[in-house]
Amino acid sequence: MNPCIDPPPLEMPLAQAPLDFVICQVRFPTMFKIGKDEYVVNFQEALGTVYPLVETQVIQAFQFLAVGGETPSAQQPATKTYRFHSPDHPWSLTLAPDFMSLQTRQGGYSSRTDFLARLRQALEALETHIKPSHCTRLGIRYLDRIKGEDALAKVGTFFRPELLGLRDEQVLGRKVRQFLSQAVLDVPEGTLAVRWGVLPANQTIDPVMIQPESQESWILDLDAYREGIEPFQADQLAIAAKGLAERVYTFFRWSVMPPFDAQFRG
């Protein structure tokens, strides 16, 4: 298998998959009207049966300028974001002046088909009620995280040797406290950024997405995206998102070995 160009393999459900979170974000030119409740109400109503819980956040930004050794600040316009939650909170949809994102963590994700259906619904609501003119970036990101002494002891059997590095070295491996690698790959759908390795306890490389854990963990972080300005068309973006998600899955299946499936199939 060449995970950068080959079609995706059949989806293999894993009842105990170590999936930490999945997120899709679509970015568009800033629309200041999104900060006004009256422009968001129809969007909310279109998705209210799926994401009925709402919270808002106002962020006040400052610009700092160095002048004569001093650093005066200039207050920038405040931005308001809306976060819509499913009743039991495993799913959330965020709407900001320049992006919309759909996210779920472990326990909410059941299949790629379900995720893409939810995404299409959100994209259609955005196109109908918010009406962004263009999309500037579309990305899907999956993070798998392995933790617990038993599972971590088997990491050397879970992944291809190309991903193990010093972590699997017989002498040095036991001394590795942190080991992270990154590769950025060209794929037909755009770009695939891959990060993998050991995260120490209580540390993170992405405080927004990757929450610190009280114990060491192994991560496989797959982020597929495409950039460039294009007309905002919900149907075309949903098709593109499907391609990105399939590219992520193709690389994931290439990465793991049979003991991984045996461990997490349930």
N, C-alpha and C positions, 0 to 999 in steps of 0.2 A: 504493500500500500504506500502511495505517496500522499500524505495527508494534506498537502498544499494544493493538489489539483484533482484528486480522485473524487468521485461522487460519494455521498455519505453511505455508510453501511446501515443495515436495518437497526432501528432503535432497540436496545436491549434494556428493559426496565430493571432497575436495581431497587429492591424494596428498602434497603438500608443504605442507599447512596450517601456518600459523605459530602453532599452538596451544601455549601454554606450560604450562598446567595446567587441569584440571577437578576440581571438588570438589563433593560433596553432603554436607551436614551436617544431621543431625536431632538436636534438643535435647529433653531431657526433665527432669523434676524430679530433683534429685540422688539417686542411689542409692549409698549408701556401701558396699553389699555388692560393688560392682564392683571395689573395691580388694582383694578377697580372692580369691586364685587359685582356691579350690574352687568359687566361684560362676561363674567364667569358663570353666572347663574344658570344659563341654558346648558353649558358644558356639564355643570354639576348635575342637573336634572337628567341629562342623557345617560349618566353613569351611576345615578343615585341608588339604584337597586343592587348594584354590585359593590359600590364603594360608598356607603351611606355616611360614614363618619368623616368629619372634616376638621382640619386644624389649619391655621394660618400662621405665617411667620413674617415679620417685617425686619429687614436687614438694613441698617443704616451704615453706609460706607463713608470713609474719609480718605481724602487724598493728601499725602504728606509731601511737602516740598521743602527742600533744603535751601535756605536763603541766608547768606551771611553767617553761617554756622548755626542758625536756628532751624527748627523744623516746624513751621506753622502748618496747620491742617485746614483743609477746605472741605466742608460738608458736601457730600454728593447726594443726589436724589435717593430716597429710600426705595427699596424694592420689596415687593410682597409676593410670597409664594404660598401656594395652596397644596395641602397634602390630603388626599382622600384615601381612607382605609376600608378594607373589608371588615365585616362585623367582628371576626375573630383575629384580626390584625396580621395575618401572614402575608397579605397583599397590600401594597400601597402604590398610589399613583400621584406623582408630584407634577404640578404645573407652575412654571416660573415664567418671567417675561421673555426668556430666550431658550427654554427647553421644556420638554415633557419627558418624564421617565416612568417606567413601570418596573416594579421590583418585588421580589418575594425572597424569603429566606427559607431555611430548611423547614420542612413541614407543609409549606404551601405549594411547592412545585410537584406536579404529578406527571407531566409529560410535555414534550416540546409542542405537541399539537394544541394542548390547552393553553400554554403560554402564548403561542402565536395568535390564537383566537382572541384572547384577552387583549393582546396588543393591537390587533386589527380593530377591535371595537373602540379602543381609546384613540387610535389614529383617525378613525372616521368621525368621532365626536369632536376631535380637535379641528379637523378640516371643515366640518359643518358649522360649528359654533364659534370657533376662535379665528379661523380663516388665515393662518399664516400663508404668506405668498410663496415662500421658498423654504427648503430644507438645506442646512449647511453641513450637517454631520448626522450619521446614523450608526449606532454601535450597540452590540450585544456582548455581555460579559458574564462568564460563568466562573465561579470560584468553588473548587473542591478542597476540602480541608480534612486531613486525617489526624486524629489525636487519640490519646490513650496509649498506655505502654504496650499493650498487646498488638495493636494495629501498627504503631510506629516501629516496633521491632521487625515487622514484615515489609516495611517500605521497600527494601531491597528486592523483594520478589514481586511487588505490585507494579513497578514501572520499568520501562525500557532502560537498559544501561546508559543510553545517551543522556538520560535525565538525572542520573544518580550522582555522578561526580564523586567528590571526596566523601560524601555521606555514606557511600557503600565501600569505601576503601577499608580493608581489614584492620589496619593499625590506626590510621588517622580518623576513621569514621567515628570511633567512640569518643573522640575529642572535639568533634564539630559541634559548636554551639549555635552557629548561624551559617547558613549556606543558601544563597539565593542567586539564581541565574535568570537572564532575560534574553529573549530572541524576538526580533521583529521580522516577520515574513511577508513577502508579497504573495497574495492569493488572488484568484480570479475575481472574488467579490470585493476586494479592496486590500486591507491590511489585517494581519493577525499578529497581535502582540502576546507573547507567552512568558509568564514568570513562574518559576517553580523552585522549591527548596524548603529549607528548615527555618521556621520562625521561632525565636526564643519565647519563653513565657513572658506575658505582659508587654509585648512589643508588637508593632505593626509597621507596615510599609505604606499603608493607605488608611489614615484614621477615619475617613468618610465611609469607606466600603468594608475594610477588613478590621473587624473588631479585635482588640487584644484578648488573648485567652490566658487563663491562669496556669497553663501548662504548655510545653513545647508542642508544636504542630508542624505538619508538612502540608504545603499548599501547592495547588496547580491552578493557576490563574490564567484564563483564556479570554482575550478581549479582541473581538473581530469588529472592524468598523470600516466605513467608507466616508470620505470627506469630499467636499466640493458643492458648490451651490447648484441646486436643481429645483424645478417647480415642486411645490408641496402637493403631492397626490397620494392620498391615503392608500389606495389600492397598490400602486407601484412601490411605495415604501414598505408595505406589508410583504410583498413578494421579495424585496431586497432583504428584509429582516429574516425571512425564512432561509435565504441563501447564506446569510452570515451565521445563523444558528446552526445550520447543517455543516458549515465549515468548522465551527467550533467542535461539533460532535465528532466529525471525521478525525480531527487532530486528537481529541480525547481518546477515541477508540484505538488510535495508533499508539498512544502513550502507555496504555495500561496492558498488563499481562494477565493470563488466566487466573492466577491467585487473587488478583484484585476482584474479579467477578465472583469468585468463590466466597470471598470474605463479605462482600456487601450485597450479594443477591438476596439473602434473607431466607 
